[in-house]
Amino acid sequence: MSSSRKAQVAFALALFLLFLSGLAAGSLIIRLYSSEAMVRHTYDVEVALGDLESSLTNMGRNRVAYIGSGSGESLRDFSDAEKEVGIVVARIRQLTSDNPAQQKLCDQLAANANERIAVSQASVDLRTQNRSDPEKQFELTAAVARTTFGTAAIAQQMRGNEDALLQQRSRLLQLLFTALPGILAASFALSAAMFWLHYYMLNRELQERRGAENQLRRLSMQLMRVQDEERRRFARELHDELGQNLVAAKMMADTLDAGAENPRIAELTNLLTDLLSRVRTLSYLFHPPLLEDAGFYSAANWLIEGFASRLGIAISANIPTPPERRLDRAVELTLYRVLQESLNNIYRHSKSSRAEISVEAGPDRIILRVRDFGRGISTEKLEALRTNAEQTGIGLTGMKERVREQGGELEIRSDGGGTEIIVTLQIAQPAETLGAGIR
């Protein structure tokens, strides 16, 4: 499995563990709401049972008051209390509808309440019909007392059931409270480990990619050095072999021209002269001897003058006189190749009719500026160069790599009014004295 794939798997596992942690936390919240609902439900049941006992007591008190006084108000209060008992029993039945055991007790409670209502109603009817008998009323009162004890016993049993359910849910919630912190801690720890593993793998992949880029950059610089060496060798061969042969051929043509009046000999002489000039120019363009013999400043002036004369571009050059101490060979070669590539880009791409070149030399650094007034470089290409993308040209990439190898900075500014290339190189290292490279 590749590093990228492993990083993706680690990231997916971390997200999954975080999802489990969130699920556990959500379950706890749901349990809390459920527990709160059960506490409220138990309270409602107990309140309803209390209301039933209160209604039954109120009914019994109004019964006794009516029997003793025969008051119509007491009779109305008795009837109201009787109706209230039925309403409270119905509410208790609704509250316990999800519990079969409580429903059975509720049925017993309703039967007991109905029995109590029936006995109380019989006692009231005797008084209403003026057939009230103390002995009969005593028996009915005793029956009411028996139902009262039954009502209390059933209500107490229902309260006990509700309390038992509440305690059971409380223990479950307490267990969840005890286990959840450990579950959350383990989930977050594993998630953190997975995220760290994901980061480690991505960082490792980034390091491998940087290593590959550095290796590619070193290979590119090695190819550039080989190319520079080949240019030097080819320029030497052009100058020493082909150039010398052309010089010999021209001397022979001059000898023939001096002893004959053949126009073809004169034409041959002119052709050899032009060819010799072109070979020398080509040799100098590949690797100018001035760069080795006199240094960057002289080679830069020669390059600028030749470029301006051949292509008809007006170049304003501000290059100071060579210092007493020469620059490092690698710095000189880098500056010369950047200047040469910049001039080539002006001719091939910018199509500018004029350019400005300046060199600023300080005690610890040297700055080369090349500015044209042509088409400019697109924003996409500049961004690609900044991010080392593949869409950049070979010339700009080569300049960037050469400057980077010397620890310098390459800045490219471009807009609709042209392009400016700024190269800054450090020259704090000891330099060779002027003329050290003369052979």
N, C-alpha and C positions, 0 to 999 in steps of 0.2 A: 504494500500500500504506500502511495506517495505521501510526502510530507504535507502537501496541500490537502489530500484526502483525510489524513489523520487529523489535521487541524479542524476540518469541517465536522468530523465525527465528534471530536472533543467539544466543539461549540454546540452541536446538537444535544449532546448528553448534558451539558451545563444548562441549556435551556429547558430540557426535560426535567432535570432536578429542581430547577427554580419553579417549574410548573407544579411539580409535586408539593413543593413547599407552600406555594400559594393555595393549592387544593387543600392541604392540611389546615392552613390558617382559615380558609373559607369554611371548612367543616367545623372548626372550633367556633367560629362566629355563628354559624347556623345552630350549633348545639347551645350556645349561649342564649340565642333568641328563643329556642325551644324550651330551655330551662326556665327562662323568664315567663314564657307563656304558661308552663305547667304550674309555676308558683302562683301566677295570677288565676289560673283555673281552680287550683286548690282553695285559694282565698274566696273565689266566687261561690264554690260549692259550700264552704263552711258558712259564708254569709247567708246563703239561701237556706241552709239548715237552721241557722239562727233565726232567720225571718219566719220560717215555718213554726218553730217553737214559740216565737213571740206572738204570731197570729193565733195559734191554738190557745196560748195563755190568755190573750186578749178576749178570745171568744168565750173561754171559761169564766173569766171575770165578769163579762157582760151578762152571761147566763145567770150567774149568782145574783148580780145586781137586779136583773129583771124579775127573778123569782122572789126576791125580797121586797121589791118596791112596785113591780108591775108597771114601771115607767116605759112610755113609748120610745123615749130616746135610747134607753138601754136595749130595747128590742131592735131598734135600727142599728145600733152599734154591733149587736150580736150578728145580725144578718150581714153587715159589711165585713166583719171579721171572718165569717164563714166563707164568703166569696173570696176573700184574700187568701185563705188556706188553699183553695183550689188553684189559684194563680201561682202561688209559691211552689206547690207540688209539681205543676207543669214545668216551671223553670228549672227545678232540680232534675226532672226527667230529661230535659233538653241538655243540661250541662253534663250529665253522665251518659249520654247516648252512645259514646264510643267505648264504654266499659260495661261488658255484660254482667259482671259481678255486681257492680253498682246499680245496674238496671233492676236486677232481682231485688236488691235491698230497697230500691226506690218503689218497686211494686208493693213490697211489704209495708213501706212507710205510707204509701197512698192508701192501702187497705186499712191500716191502723188509724190514719187521719179520718177516713170516711166513717169508720166505726165510731170514733170519738165525736164526729159531727152528728152522726145519727143519734147517739145517746144524748148529746146535748140538745139536739132538736126535740127529742121526745120529752125531755125535761121542760123545755120552753113551751111545748104544746100543752102539757098538763096545766101549766100556769095560765096560758092563754084561754083555755077552756074552763078555767075555774075548777079544775078537778085535781088541784095540787094536794098531794098527800105527803106529810113529812116522812113517813116511812118509805113511800115510793121514791120521793126525791132523794132520800139517803141512799137507796140502792143505785139510783142512776148516778149519783155523785161518786159512789164507790166504783162503778163501771168506768166513769170518766177518769178516775184516778189510775185504774189499771191500764187504760189506754195511754195515759200520760207516761207511765213508766216504760211502756212498750215503745212509744215514740222516742223517748230519750235514748233507749238502748239501741234502736235502729240508727238514729242519727249519730250516736257515738261510734257505732261500727262503720258507718260511711265515712266519718271523719278519720277514723283509723286507717281505712283503705286509702284515702287520699294522701294521708301523711306517709304511708308506706310507699306509695308510688312516687311521691316527691323525694323521699330519702333514696329510693333506688336510682332515680334519675340524677340525684345529687352525687351519689357515689360514682356513677358512670362519668358524670361531668368532671368530678375530681380526678378520676383516673385519666381522663383525656387531658386535663390541665397538667397532670404530672408527666405524661408521656410526650405531649406536644412539644415542649421546649427542646427535649432531646432530639425529636424527629426534625424539628426546624433547624437545630444546630448542626445535625449531621447532614441535612440536605444542603444548607448553606455552605458547610465546609466542603462537601463534595463538589458543589457548584463552583466554589472558589478554586478548588483544585483543577476542575475541568477548564475553567477560564484561564488559569495560569498555564495549564498544558497547551491550551489553544494559543496563548500569547507566546509561549516558548517555541512552539512549532512554527508559528508565523515569523518570529524573530530569527529562528534558525534558517527558515527558507529565505528570509531577507538577507541574512548573512551569506548564505550560499549564492544567492543571486548577486550580491555585491562582490563576492569573491570571483564569480564568473565574469562580472563586468570589469573588475580590476585585471583579471587575467587577460581578458579581451583587449583592455586598454594597453596593457604591457605588450601584448602581441602586436597591436596596432603601432605602438611607438617603435617596437623593434623593426617592423616593416618600414616605417618611415626612415629609421636610421639606415636600414639596408638600402632603401631607395635613395637616400642622400649619398650613400657611398657609391651606389651605382651611377648616380648622376656625376659624381666627382670623377669616377673612372671613365665614364663615357665622354665627359667633357675633356678629360686629358687625352683620350684616344683621338677624339676629333681634332684637338689642337695639335697634338704631337705627331700623329700619323697622317690623318687625312689632310690636316692643315699644311704639314710640311710637304706632302706630295703635291698639293695644289700650288704651293709656293714654287716648288721645282718645275711644275708644268707651266706656270706663269713665266718663270725665268726663261724657259725654253721658247715659249711663245714670243717673249720680248726679243729673244735672239733672232728668231725667224722674222719677226716684224722689222727688225733693223736691216735685214739683208734682202727683203723682197717688198714688192708693192702690192701683194695680193690682199684685197679687202677682207677676205675670209680670215686671214691671219689676224688682222686688227680686231675683227669681230670675235675671234676666239680669245684674244687677249682680254678684251672687255668682259667677255663671259666668265673667264677664269678669275678676273679681278672681283666681279660681283659675287661669284660663287665662294671665293675665299673670304669675302666680307661676311657673307651669310653664315658660313661655317664658323667663323670666329664669334659672330653674334650668338649663334645657337650654342656654341661651347660655353660662352659666358652666361647665357641664360640657364643652362643646366647647373653650372657651378662656377661662379665668377672667381678668377684667381685673386681679384682684389679683396674678396672676403677673407681669404687666408693670409694674404700678404699685408694688406693695409687695414683691415677691420671693417666693421659694419658701416661706419659713417661714410667712408669713401665708396664702398660697394653700393650703399643706398643712393648716393648722389648719381653714380654711374647708371644704376637701374632706372631712376626717375627720369634722367635726361634722355636715355635711350627710348624709354616707353613714350615720353611726350613727343619725341621727334618722329617715331615710327607711326604713331596712331593719331597725331594731331590733337592731343588733349592738352589743354592749358592747365598746368600743374604748378601751384604755388607751394614751394617747399621751404620749410624753416628747419634746417638741420645744422646744429652747431659744429664748430671745428672739432676734430677728434681730440679727446683728452690725452694726457701724457701716458695714462695707463689704459690698456685695452680691456674690453669686456671679456668675460668668460666665453670660450669658443661656443659652448652650447647656447648661451644667451644670444650671441651674435647670429648664429644660424637660425634660431627661433625668430628673432626680429626680422631677419632678411626674408625668410619664407613667408611670414605673415604679411610683410609689405608686398612681396611679389604676388601672393594670392589675392590680396586686396586690390592691387592694380589690375590683375586679370579679371576679377569680378566686376570692376568698373567698366572694363571694355566689353565683357561678355553679357552682363546682366543689367547693370545700371544704365548704360548708354548715356552717361553724363559727359558733357563737353568740357568740364573743368573739375578740378579736385584740389584739395588742400592737405598737405602732409607736414607734420611737425614732430620733432623729437625733443623731449625735455629730460635732461640728465641731472639727477641729484646725487648726493653723496651715497645714498643707499638704494636708489631705485631709478629706473629709466622708464619713460612713458612714450609710447608711439601712438600718434593719432592720424588716422586716414579718413578723410571726409569727402564724399561726393555729393552731387546735387541732381541725382537721377531719379529712378523709379522708386527706390526704397525696397525694403523687404517686408513681406506680409506678416501680420501679427501671428498667424498660425505657424509660420516657419520659425519665427523668433521663439515662440513658446515651445515648439518641438526641440529647438536647440537647447533651450534652458532645461528641459526635462530629459535630454538624451534620447529623444525619439528617433525612429529610423527614417523619418521623412526629410531630415535635414540633408543638405548637400555634402559631398565629400570634402569640398574646399573648406567650408565653415567648420565642419567637424574636425578636420585635420588641424586647423588653426587652434581650435579649442584644446585639443589633446596636446599639441606642442607647448602651448602656454601653461597648461596644467602640469605637465611634466617638470617644468622649471619652477613650479610653485607660484606662478603668477596669476593675474586676473585678466579675463577677456570680457569686455563689455561692448555690446552692439546696440546702438540707438538708431532707430529708423522710423521715418514717417513719410508723408507725401512729398517732403522737400529734400529727401536724400537719406543717406546712411552714413553713420560715423562709427568707426571701429577704434576702440581704445584698448591698448595692451599695456599692462603694468607689470614689470619684472623687477625682482630684487637683485641688487648687484653688490650686496654687502661682502660677498666672498672675495678673497684676493684675486686680482686680475693680472693678466700678463702685460708686460710692458710693450709699448708700441714697437712693432717690428720684430717681435719674438718669433713670429711665424714666417718670416722671410727666408726663402731658400736660396 
